[in-house]
């Protein structure tokens, strides 16, 4: 009697969803279960809220979901999306649109984030990093890497890009309170007043338009009518989250991984030309984003050994994909001069991180300055005493 093992696999995957997120790994390491999941067909997962979803963990599957037009971010709007919090809301920013709507909004900012435009900030980035380290050295020998360096560096550079005075206290207060929220409730409370803060920021630019990103967006709304007020506010919120929160986390986590490997710090100090490659490897290695926003299949798609049916959501784990041993040799090791396939730390496809050039610039400036100025850099407390948010 014939037996369809593929049908059994599909049925089993649908009937036994895993509780997700999987839980914390060890420190900043991805959860060890990801290694097992990469060896199996696409997993069915159940988050605390919303509908069940598929979870892609292999590099090839994640790239497919991020770049194939059959997987849609826009289709998530208005659905009971898989999520970790009870509250849900419809968004109008870049992460809730597919082309051509996504293309329309992204094109308004592409010039501001081009390699040429961002390159103009290189000298400012080096100067800002040195100025911050002046304060660290003066206050030493112990320092708060996050509060004294990882937070203010991207804040200074993004204010430069936005055309906002770095000392604009309301803006800085909003960013820092969002960054340091210790509970979901506190973060929600901070998020609820975002419209007021963003409107204030936009009004500030309207009084003194210049050659900066926020001025361009204000003109796109006020003069050209190419974006709505709702889209304008949503874009600024997206930029704040991506430009401050993620870069601050990446700087802090990158230094952590180097500080627990003193030989890596010594090597980079002796060979500073390796810093650009080290930044790319740290972007691969650091586990900042457990999973991305859900994308919905617009038609039946074979993916990772299962049939994803039209209307079903798929989550992708960039952290898991970046540790795929089928793509990266010694994937669980930090190899500062790694070459080969590109990491997925900035995503892939049409939603590839708009601020990738700026993030790379900030990370390089942070590493180069610290390696040059602080040759004896080390953890001030035992590794086991570090607290993670």
C-alpha positions as CSV (number, residue, x, y, z in Angstrom):
1,X,0.0,0.0,0.0
2,X,1.5,3.4,-1.0
3,X,2.1,5.9,1.7
4,X,2.6,9.6,1.0
5,X,5.2,10.7,3.5
6,X,5.1,14.2,2.1
7,X,1.5,14.6,3.1
8,X,2.4,13.3,6.6
9,X,5.1,16.0,6.8
10,X,2.7,18.7,5.7
11,X,-0.1,17.6,8.1
12,X,2.3,17.3,11.0
13,X,3.8,20.7,10.4
14,X,0.3,22.3,10.3
15,X,-1.1,20.4,13.4
16,X,1.8,20.9,15.8
17,X,2.7,24.6,15.8
18,X,5.7,25.6,18.0
19,X,5.3,28.3,20.7
20,X,7.2,31.3,19.4
21,X,9.3,33.3,20.0
22,X,11.5,30.4,21.1
23,X,12.8,32.3,24.1
24,X,16.1,33.9,24.9
25,X,19.4,32.2,23.9
26,X,22.6,32.6,25.8
27,X,23.4,36.2,26.1
28,X,23.1,37.6,22.6
29,X,23.3,34.2,20.9
30,X,20.4,33.0,18.8
31,X,18.2,30.3,20.4
32,X,19.9,26.9,19.9
33,X,16.7,25.5,18.5
34,X,17.2,27.4,15.3
35,X,20.0,25.0,14.2
36,X,17.5,22.1,14.4
37,X,14.8,24.1,12.6
38,X,17.1,24.8,9.7
39,X,17.4,21.0,9.1
40,X,13.7,20.5,8.9
41,X,10.8,21.6,6.6
42,X,9.4,25.1,7.3
43,X,8.0,25.2,10.9
44,X,4.5,26.2,11.9
45,X,4.6,28.6,14.8
46,X,2.1,30.2,17.2
47,X,2.8,33.6,18.7
48,X,1.0,34.9,21.9
49,X,-1.4,36.8,19.7
50,X,-2.8,36.6,16.2
51,X,-3.0,33.7,13.8
52,X,-0.5,30.9,13.3
53,X,2.3,31.5,10.8
54,X,5.1,29.7,9.0
55,X,8.7,30.5,10.1
56,X,11.6,30.5,7.6
57,X,15.0,30.0,9.1
58,X,17.2,28.9,6.2
59,X,19.1,31.5,4.3
60,X,17.7,30.5,0.9
61,X,14.1,30.5,2.2
62,X,14.5,33.8,4.0
63,X,15.9,35.4,0.9
64,X,13.0,34.1,-1.1
65,X,10.3,35.4,1.2
66,X,12.0,38.8,1.4
67,X,12.4,39.2,-2.4
68,X,9.6,37.2,-4.0
69,X,6.6,39.4,-4.9
70,X,4.3,36.5,-4.0
71,X,4.9,37.3,-0.4
72,X,3.3,40.6,0.5
73,X,3.7,43.0,3.5
74,X,0.6,45.0,2.4
75,X,-1.6,42.0,2.7
76,X,-1.0,42.0,6.5
77,X,-2.8,45.3,7.0
78,X,-6.2,44.7,8.5
79,X,-5.5,41.0,9.4
80,X,-5.1,39.3,12.7
81,X,-1.4,39.3,12.3
82,X,0.9,37.0,14.3
83,X,2.5,39.2,17.0
84,X,3.9,39.2,20.5
85,X,1.6,42.0,22.0
86,X,-2.2,42.1,22.3
87,X,-2.5,45.5,20.7
88,X,-2.3,45.8,17.0
89,X,-2.5,48.7,14.6
90,X,-2.6,49.3,10.9
91,X,0.5,51.1,9.6
92,X,1.0,53.3,6.5
93,X,4.8,53.4,6.5
94,X,7.3,51.6,4.4
95,X,6.9,48.3,6.2
96,X,3.2,48.0,5.4
97,X,3.5,48.6,1.6
98,X,4.4,46.7,-1.5
99,X,5.4,48.3,-4.8
100,X,4.3,50.6,-6.3
101,X,3.1,52.3,-3.1
102,X,6.4,51.4,-1.4
103,X,8.4,52.6,-4.3
104,X,6.6,56.0,-4.2
105,X,7.5,56.6,-0.5
106,X,11.0,55.1,-0.7
107,X,11.9,57.3,-3.7
108,X,11.3,60.4,-1.6
109,X,14.3,59.4,0.7
110,X,16.6,57.4,-1.6
111,X,18.8,60.4,-2.5
112,X,19.2,61.4,1.2
113,X,20.5,57.9,2.0
114,X,22.7,57.3,-1.0
115,X,26.3,56.4,-0.5
116,X,27.4,59.8,-1.9
117,X,25.1,61.8,0.4
118,X,26.0,59.7,3.5
119,X,29.7,60.0,2.6
120,X,29.5,63.7,3.3
121,X,28.8,62.7,7.0
122,X,32.0,60.7,7.3
123,X,34.1,63.5,8.8
124,X,31.2,64.5,11.1
125,X,30.9,60.9,12.2
126,X,34.6,60.6,13.1
127,X,34.5,64.0,14.9
128,X,31.4,63.0,16.9
129,X,32.9,59.7,17.9
130,X,36.1,61.4,19.1
131,X,34.2,64.1,21.0
132,X,32.1,61.5,22.8
133,X,35.3,59.5,23.7
134,X,36.8,62.7,25.0
135,X,34.0,62.6,27.6
136,X,34.5,58.9,28.3
137,X,38.3,59.4,28.9
138,X,37.7,62.4,31.1
139,X,35.2,60.6,33.3
140,X,37.1,57.2,33.3
141,X,38.3,54.7,33.9
142,X,34.8,53.1,34.0
143,X,32.2,54.2,31.4
144,X,28.7,53.3,30.3
145,X,29.1,52.2,26.7
146,X,25.4,52.5,25.9
147,X,24.6,55.8,27.6
148,X,27.8,57.6,26.8
149,X,28.5,56.3,23.3
150,X,26.1,54.0,21.7
151,X,23.1,56.3,22.2
152,X,24.5,59.7,21.5
153,X,26.5,58.8,18.3
154,X,23.6,57.8,16.1
155,X,21.5,60.6,17.7
156,X,24.1,63.2,16.6
157,X,24.4,61.9,13.1
158,X,20.7,61.4,12.5
159,X,20.0,64.8,13.8
160,X,22.5,66.1,11.2
161,X,20.7,64.1,8.5
162,X,17.3,65.3,9.7
163,X,18.3,68.9,10.1
164,X,17.3,68.8,13.8
165,X,19.5,70.6,16.5
166,X,21.2,67.8,18.5
167,X,20.3,69.5,21.7
168,X,16.5,69.5,20.8
169,X,15.6,68.2,24.3
170,X,12.1,66.9,23.5
171,X,13.3,64.9,20.6
172,X,16.3,63.4,22.5
173,X,14.0,62.7,25.5
174,X,11.5,60.8,23.3
175,X,14.3,58.8,21.6
176,X,16.0,57.9,24.9
177,X,12.8,57.0,26.7
178,X,11.9,54.7,23.9
179,X,15.3,53.1,23.8
180,X,15.4,52.5,27.6
181,X,11.8,51.3,28.1
182,X,12.2,48.3,30.4
183,X,8.7,46.8,30.0
184,X,6.2,46.4,27.1
185,X,3.8,48.6,29.0
186,X,6.4,51.4,29.3
187,X,7.2,51.1,25.6
188,X,3.5,51.3,24.7
189,X,3.1,54.4,26.8
190,X,6.0,56.0,25.0
191,X,4.7,55.0,21.6
192,X,1.3,56.4,22.3
193,X,2.6,60.0,22.3
194,X,4.7,59.6,19.2
195,X,2.3,61.6,17.0
196,X,2.6,64.6,19.2
197,X,6.4,64.5,19.2
198,X,6.7,63.9,15.5
199,X,4.3,66.7,14.7
200,X,6.4,69.0,16.9
201,X,9.5,67.9,15.0
202,X,7.9,68.5,11.6
203,X,6.7,71.9,12.7
204,X,10.2,72.8,13.8
205,X,11.5,72.1,10.2
206,X,8.6,74.0,8.6
207,X,9.9,77.2,10.3
208,X,13.3,76.8,8.8
209,X,13.4,74.6,5.7
210,X,16.9,73.5,4.6
211,X,18.8,70.9,2.6
212,X,17.9,67.9,4.8
213,X,15.7,64.8,4.9
214,X,12.9,66.2,7.0
215,X,12.7,69.4,4.9
216,X,12.4,67.1,1.8
217,X,9.6,65.2,3.4
218,X,7.7,68.3,4.6
219,X,7.9,69.7,1.1
220,X,6.6,66.5,-0.4
221,X,3.5,66.9,1.7
222,X,3.0,70.7,1.9
223,X,4.0,71.7,-1.6
224,X,3.9,68.7,-3.8
225,X,1.1,66.7,-2.2
226,X,2.8,63.4,-3.0
227,X,2.3,62.0,0.5
228,X,-0.4,62.4,3.1
229,X,0.0,63.7,6.6
230,X,-0.5,60.2,8.0
231,X,2.3,58.9,5.7
232,X,4.6,61.8,6.6
233,X,4.3,61.0,10.3
234,X,4.6,57.3,9.8
235,X,7.8,57.7,7.7
236,X,9.5,59.8,10.4
237,X,8.6,57.2,13.1
238,X,10.1,54.5,10.9
239,X,13.2,56.5,10.4
240,X,13.6,57.1,14.2
241,X,13.1,53.4,15.0
242,X,15.6,52.3,12.3
243,X,18.1,55.1,12.7
244,X,18.4,55.2,16.4
245,X,17.1,52.1,18.1
246,X,18.7,49.5,15.8
247,X,22.0,51.3,15.4
248,X,22.4,51.9,19.1
249,X,21.7,48.2,19.7
250,X,24.2,47.1,17.0
251,X,27.0,49.3,18.4
252,X,26.5,48.0,21.9
253,X,26.2,44.3,20.9
254,X,29.2,44.6,18.5
255,X,31.4,45.9,21.3
256,X,30.1,43.2,23.6
257,X,31.1,40.4,21.2
258,X,34.5,42.0,20.8
259,X,35.1,42.6,24.5
260,X,34.5,39.0,25.3
261,X,37.1,38.1,22.6
262,X,40.1,40.3,23.6
263,X,42.2,38.7,20.8
264,X,39.7,40.1,18.3
265,X,40.1,43.6,19.7
266,X,43.9,43.3,19.6
267,X,43.8,42.1,16.0
268,X,41.5,45.0,14.8
269,X,43.7,47.5,16.7
270,X,46.8,46.2,14.9
271,X,45.0,45.9,11.5
272,X,42.5,48.8,11.3
273,X,42.0,48.1,7.6
274,X,39.9,45.1,8.7
275,X,37.3,47.3,10.3
276,X,35.0,47.4,7.3
277,X,35.0,43.6,7.0
278,X,34.6,43.3,10.7
279,X,31.5,45.5,10.6
280,X,29.9,43.3,8.0
281,X,30.7,40.2,10.0
282,X,29.3,41.8,13.2
283,X,26.1,42.7,11.2
284,X,25.8,39.0,10.3
285,X,26.7,37.6,13.7
286,X,24.8,39.9,16.0
287,X,21.2,38.7,16.8
288,X,19.2,41.9,17.0
289,X,16.0,40.9,15.2
290,X,14.5,37.5,16.1
291,X,11.9,37.7,13.3
292,X,10.5,40.2,10.7
293,X,7.1,41.5,10.0
294,X,4.8,38.9,8.6
295,X,4.5,38.6,4.8
296,X,1.3,37.0,3.4
297,X,1.4,34.6,0.5
298,X,-0.7,35.9,-2.4
299,X,-0.9,32.5,-4.0
300,X,0.1,28.9,-3.1
301,X,3.9,28.7,-2.9
302,X,6.2,25.7,-2.3
303,X,8.8,26.9,0.2
304,X,11.2,25.0,2.4
305,X,9.5,21.6,1.9
306,X,5.9,22.7,2.6
307,X,3.1,24.3,0.7
308,X,2.4,27.8,2.0
309,X,-1.2,28.4,1.0
310,X,-2.5,31.8,-0.3
311,X,-3.4,34.0,2.6
312,X,-1.0,32.4,5.1
313,X,1.6,34.5,6.9
314,X,5.3,33.8,6.9
315,X,7.8,35.1,9.4
316,X,11.5,35.2,8.6
317,X,14.3,34.9,11.2
318,X,17.3,37.0,9.9
319,X,19.3,35.8,12.9
320,X,18.8,32.1,12.0
321,X,19.5,32.7,8.3
322,X,22.7,34.5,9.1
323,X,23.9,31.4,11.0
324,X,23.1,28.9,8.2
325,X,26.1,26.6,7.9
326,X,25.0,25.8,4.3
327,X,26.0,29.3,3.4
328,X,28.6,30.5,6.0
329,X,31.6,28.3,6.9
330,X,32.0,28.1,10.7
331,X,28.7,30.0,10.9
332,X,28.6,30.2,14.7
333,X,32.1,31.7,14.8
334,X,32.9,35.4,14.6
335,X,35.4,35.6,11.6
336,X,36.5,39.2,11.3
337,X,37.8,38.9,7.7
338,X,35.0,36.7,6.4
339,X,34.3,36.8,2.7
340,X,31.6,35.1,0.6
341,X,27.8,35.4,0.6
342,X,26.3,38.7,1.9
343,X,24.6,38.6,5.2
344,X,20.9,39.4,5.6
345,X,21.4,41.9,8.5
346,X,19.9,44.7,6.4
347,X,17.2,42.4,4.9
348,X,16.9,41.7,1.1
349,X,14.9,42.7,-1.9
350,X,12.8,45.9,-2.3
351,X,12.7,46.4,1.5
352,X,16.5,46.2,1.9
353,X,17.4,48.7,4.7
354,X,17.2,52.3,3.3
355,X,19.8,53.4,5.9
356,X,22.4,50.7,5.3
357,X,25.1,53.1,4.2
358,X,24.5,55.4,7.2
359,X,24.5,52.5,9.6
360,X,27.8,51.1,8.2
361,X,29.3,54.6,8.5
362,X,28.3,54.9,12.1
363,X,29.5,51.4,13.0
364,X,32.9,52.0,11.4
365,X,33.3,55.4,13.0
366,X,32.5,53.9,16.4
367,X,34.9,51.0,16.1
368,X,37.8,53.0,14.6
369,X,37.6,55.7,17.2
370,X,37.4,53.3,20.2
371,X,40.2,51.1,18.9
372,X,42.4,54.2,18.4
373,X,41.6,56.0,21.6
374,X,41.0,53.2,24.1
375,X,43.7,50.5,23.6
376,X,43.0,49.0,27.0
377,X,39.2,48.7,26.5
378,X,37.7,45.8,28.5
379,X,34.5,44.9,30.3
380,X,34.1,46.7,33.7
381,X,32.1,43.9,35.2
382,X,32.1,40.1,34.8
383,X,30.3,39.0,31.7
384,X,27.7,37.1,33.7
385,X,26.7,40.4,35.4
386,X,25.7,42.1,32.3
387,X,21.9,42.8,32.0
388,X,20.1,42.5,28.7
389,X,17.0,44.4,27.5
